[in-house]
Amino acid sequence: MPTVTIGFFPREQFSLAAESLQRIFDCTHIPFNLIVIDCNTPQVYWQQIEQVLAGRNNVKVISKDYYLMPNQCRNLVIQESNPHDDFLCFIENDVLVEDGWLSYLIQACEEHPANVAIPRIIEGGFGATQIHCDPNLGKVNSVKTKDGIKLEILPPTGDLQLHKGFHRRKIELSGEVHCQLYRRSVFERVNPFDDVVYLDWIDSTMALYNSNISVVFEPKAVVHFWHPFPPERDNLDYFFKRWDLQRAATELVEIQKKWNLAQMTADLFFVEERNRIGHLYDLREELKNLILSENSFILVDEDFLNGNKIIEGFQTIPFTERNGQYWGVPADDNMAIREFERLHQTGACAIVFLWNAFWWLDYFTEFHDYLRQKFPYLLKSDRAIVFGLQ
């Protein structure tokens, strides 16, 4: 039987780690060794992890009193694992595995055969169905440019599309790195985990592609990638270090140059989004200073914060609204104005647009003009726009 070591480490936060780790023990039915990276984990979460690890003899803990980024953790796992292992599996601490996941990945590598296996990744917790993958990462072509021959990353088609079909198949680009299985021999040919933080999935994908490392997609192996938001407050230092905007902007230039890419398939949007999510606690305080707890306000966020602790204690009215629930985007400006007037008459003291709904103000121009002409701004930031209605 092949030997395998699982490397378990943080991605952007720590609060889901114990549950993620417990799932590995519950859903893995073949022998494995486990390396757990503790890099300045907040005590409350490390105690939870220790409870999961208690009494297990197949575990090695590597502790550092400073934060490590995911690729640093992967390289530490490679360094500290048994050099005779047949396989290394890297899994981030916000991944929840389903039954038999590791067996399926190893079988795929052995039977296909291949050097790397990736699972079907579902975005969200159990019950979710949306496939998580980079929709731009399918194959690589050479193209002529004014600066010479460069590589072009193209979207997936046919069998390269990971959200279609349940049959095992070879794919050209490995994609997302949340959970991946590697033959140990891969690391004798290439190091896919360079000093890259934001663009780790593109960099490792190109490293494997450039070294002709074969990759197999095994849809029977199912894992869930889940990043609850916002992070707990004691996770924020690590969270913001992970999503440093300046570092991300630098990587966009460096990775394009490193792999001679005609253009990047990524931008700063995701990093900017994570930063706004990290600042949701600040937004909550801003709203508390603007709106009395006994007053209701209209919330335009396309159901983004429904059930989230950020709006606990507030009396929010979704926009648009039917039977107390979010109804959807208005058909046109007239519908938006009519719906707003109806809700305004209920006594709402403000209307709040979250950043993910800012596009409404550009698209529904008459509605936007109507608000600006009648009501003052209470707040205007990159996270929220608030009009006072009283």
Sequence and secondary structure as in RCSB ss.txt:
>XXXX:A:sequence
MPTVTIGFFPREQFSLAAESLQRIFDCTHIPFNLIVIDCNTPQVYWQQIEQVLAGRNNVKVISKDYYLMPNQCRN
LVIQESNPHDDFLCFIENDVLVEDGWLSYLIQACEEHPANVAIPRIIEGGFGATQIHCDPNLGKVNSVKTKDGIK
LEILPPTGDLQLHKGFHRRKIELSGEVHCQLYRRSVFERVNPFDDVVYLDWIDSTMALYNSNISVVFEPKAVVHF
WHPFPPERDNLDYFFKRWDLQRAATELVEIQKKWNLAQMTADLFFVEERNRIGHLYDLREELKNLILSENSFILV
DEDFLNGNKIIEGFQTIPFTERNGQYWGVPADDNMAIREFERLHQTGACAIVFLWNAFWWLDYFTEFHDYLRQKF
PYLLKSDRAIVFGLQ
>XXXX:A:secstr
   EEEEEE SS STTHHHHHHHHHHH  S  EEEEEEES  HHHHHHHHHHHTT SSEEEEEESS   HHHHHH
HHHHHS TT SEEEEEETTEEE TTHHHHHHHHHHHTT SEEEEEEEESSTT   B   TT SEEEEEEETTEEE
EEEE   GGG TTS SS EEES     SEEEEEGGGGGT     S STTHHHHHHHHHHHTT  EEEEEEEEEEE
   SS  GGGHHHHHHHT HHHHHHHHHHHHHHTTBSS S  SHHHHHHHHHHTHHHHHHHHHHHS TTSEEEEE
STTTTTT GGGTT EEEESSEETTEE    SSHHHHHHHHHHHHTTT  EEEEEGGGHHHHHH HHHHHHHHHHS
 EEEESSSEEEEE  
